[in-house]
Amino acid sequence: MKEKIGVMSKIKAFFRKLKEYWIKLKSKFIKLHKLTISYNHTWGDSDDQTYIVKKFLVTKEKYIKFRTESNQIVELRGAEGLNYRIEEL
């Protein structure tokens, strides 16, 4: 019985390590971006929002749609246009 428990813990540890290596390998090929949006012309106000973006779906002057790091799709609209900054991480 103890041998089965020892083998199972080794298998679980192996898959944990495999998952860690997969995440590191995947991060080498997928670039993330930091998106900062300001609804007025002043940066650093309380209305600024920051997102970590995995993929941009649509970018226009008054509309932006993107997929976040947690795979949520976010759509933002601004009647007078959006002021945004995109930085590569």
C-alpha angles and dihedrals in degrees: 000000000000090000091058091051091049092049093048092052090050091050091049091049090050092053091046090055091044090054091049091052091047092053091049092048093047092049090059091064104033114071119206125208133206111224119196117188126193120188093202132037095264117091119212097034126133090260094065117110128196127203136179105228127202097181137004112223101179130004119183134149096265101020137049129179124184146155117244128218089265091054095253116143112227126191121191128185132187124190093210095035133272127269108212141163124206120201126180114231 
